[in-house]
Amino acid sequence: MSVLLDNQFKELPPDKSVDTKTFLDTVSHLPAFFDCLGSKAFSAIKSDINGNITKIKAVYVKDPAKYVTLQDILEAERAEYASEWPKVGATLALMWLKRGLRFIQILLQSLADGEKDENNPNLIKVNVTKAYEQALKRYHGWMVQRIFSAVLFAAPYRSNFLKALSKGEEVKEEECLANIRHFLVNYTPTVDAIYEMYMNLNAELDYTV
Ligand code: 0SG
């Protein structure tokens, strides 16, 4: 079985609201995946994402009935924190988490679309760089951009990455790519919905770290 299909996102309802518990249950499986990538270079990213998820969960468990959807959390924090919002609490954590989720989406879509460096077809640098430039780069100052360049050297080979997605099993490339496409069917609209929510609530910030 595939890591992705074991942790599929649910189809969104017509109003595109994202159920907090389902979302947290699904994204909670993400950090463990970094251990399969075979390099300690990913530990800072893993702990950043873990931190985001822990922060959102901490708010949710305080009152699950109040925070049924992710939008419930943003609206409650907007009322609670006033001028500090949105650079605060779970709103801030989800703002960063969604960028990591967008990165993963673009990376997987690029692999599924068969984009590759024809001279080095077993490298995923071209896919990772595309994802970074579209999802994260604009939020990173030169220092973090340099960290990205260093991490890029630790990126696994395409074949090893696809194997890790298949939980270490030898799965045919086409089957793995089919699993990725299947996973993206609900994942992409979920990430899009979170971006849309940030835009509609005017909660997006564009400072760099
Ligand atoms: C397969 C190959 C993968 C290669 C991956 C390369 C990805 C590039 C990564 C670059 C290195 C990023 C390291 C971390 C950077 C962090 O500084 C930033 C900003 O972090 C936020 O800063 C925190 O997340 C916030 O935490 S919070 O929960 O408490 O709210 C907060 O601390 C904030 C600063 O707060 S403020 O100043 O506003 O008060 N993080 C990122 O850029 C996100 C990086 C996500 C990378 C996702 C990569 C996924 C790879 C998947 C591979 C399958």
Boltz pocket constraint, residues with backbone or C-beta under 6 A from the ligand:
constraints:
  - pocket:
      binder: B
      contacts: [[A, 37], [A, 44], [A, 45], [A, 48], [A, 49], [A, 51], [A, 52], [A, 53], [A, 55], [A, 87], [A, 89], [A, 92], [A, 93], [A, 94], [A, 96], [A, 97], [A, 99], [A, 100], [A, 101], [A, 103], [A, 104], [A, 128], [A, 132], [A, 136], [A, 139], [A, 144], [A, 147], [A, 148], [A, 151], [A, 152], [A, 155], [A, 156], [A, 209]]
      max_distance: 6.0
